[in-house]
Amino acid sequence: MGKNSAKIQRLNAAKTKLRTYQTNMSAQERKLESIKSYYQDSFKGNRRDQFNKKVEAVKTSTHVLTTDIGDAITKIETRIGLLELDNH
């Protein structure tokens, strides 16, 4: 075991959790489209437009969060790589 093994283990555990969150967020983003379709006939005119705008806003926020999680995973992978190089 190298001097950075504990750090690498913690980072790998964090990466695993983030991947789970990212998968869940992607699933939620897909579900939002089906929610919009499901309730399409429940609203008329302006209310439907408002509902659709709110759903799209949530989808956008969810997509941004999913992307941010991906960026964090990339940073963790980079850090793990550097720690592994330092172990040698």
C-alpha positions as CSV (number, residue, x, y, z in Angstrom):
1,M,0.0,0.0,0.0
2,G,1.3,3.4,-0.9
3,K,1.4,6.5,1.1
4,N,-1.7,7.9,-0.7
5,S,-3.8,4.7,-0.5
6,A,-6.3,6.1,2.1
7,K,-6.8,9.3,0.0
8,I,-7.3,7.3,-3.1
9,Q,-9.9,5.0,-1.4
10,R,-11.8,8.0,-0.1
11,L,-11.8,9.6,-3.6
12,N,-12.9,6.4,-5.2
13,A,-15.8,6.2,-2.7
14,A,-16.8,9.8,-3.5
15,K,-16.5,9.1,-7.2
16,T,-18.9,6.1,-6.8
17,K,-21.4,8.2,-4.9
18,L,-21.2,11.0,-7.5
19,R,-21.8,8.5,-10.4
20,T,-24.9,7.3,-8.6
21,Y,-26.2,10.8,-8.2
22,Q,-25.4,11.6,-11.8
23,T,-27.3,8.5,-13.0
24,N,-30.3,9.5,-10.8
25,M,-30.3,13.0,-12.0
26,S,-30.2,11.9,-15.6
27,A,-33.2,9.6,-14.9
28,Q,-35.1,12.5,-13.3
29,E,-34.4,14.7,-16.4
30,R,-35.9,12.0,-18.6
31,K,-38.9,11.6,-16.3
32,L,-39.6,15.4,-16.5
33,E,-40.4,15.1,-20.2
34,S,-42.9,12.3,-19.6
35,I,-44.5,14.4,-16.8
36,K,-44.9,17.3,-19.3
37,S,-46.5,15.0,-21.8
38,Y,-48.8,13.3,-19.2
39,Y,-50.2,16.6,-18.0
40,Q,-50.4,18.2,-21.4
41,D,-54.2,18.0,-21.6
42,S,-54.6,19.2,-17.9
43,F,-53.8,22.8,-18.8
44,K,-55.2,25.1,-21.4
45,G,-53.6,28.2,-23.1
46,N,-51.5,30.4,-20.9
47,R,-51.5,27.9,-17.9
48,R,-50.1,25.2,-20.2
49,D,-47.4,27.5,-21.4
50,Q,-46.5,28.4,-17.8
51,F,-46.5,24.8,-16.8
52,N,-44.2,23.9,-19.8
53,K,-41.8,26.8,-19.0
54,K,-41.5,25.6,-15.4
55,V,-40.9,22.0,-16.5
56,E,-38.3,23.2,-18.9
57,A,-36.6,25.3,-16.2
58,V,-36.4,22.3,-13.9
59,K,-35.0,20.2,-16.8
60,T,-32.4,22.8,-17.5
61,S,-31.4,23.0,-13.8
62,T,-31.3,19.2,-13.6
63,H,-29.1,19.0,-16.8
64,V,-26.7,21.7,-15.4
65,L,-26.4,19.7,-12.1
66,T,-25.8,16.5,-14.0
67,T,-23.0,18.2,-16.0
68,D,-21.5,19.7,-12.8
69,I,-21.4,16.3,-11.2
70,G,-19.6,15.0,-14.3
71,D,-17.1,17.8,-14.0
72,A,-16.5,16.8,-10.3
73,I,-16.0,13.2,-11.3
74,T,-13.4,14.3,-13.8
75,K,-11.6,16.3,-11.2
76,I,-11.6,13.4,-8.8
77,E,-10.2,11.1,-11.5
78,T,-7.5,13.5,-12.2
79,R,-6.6,13.8,-8.5
80,I,-6.6,10.0,-8.2
81,G,-4.2,9.8,-11.1
82,L,-1.9,12.3,-9.6
83,L,-1.9,10.5,-6.2
84,E,-1.2,7.2,-7.9
85,L,1.8,8.6,-9.7
86,D,3.0,10.0,-6.4
87,N,2.8,6.5,-4.9
88,H,5.4,5.2,-7.3
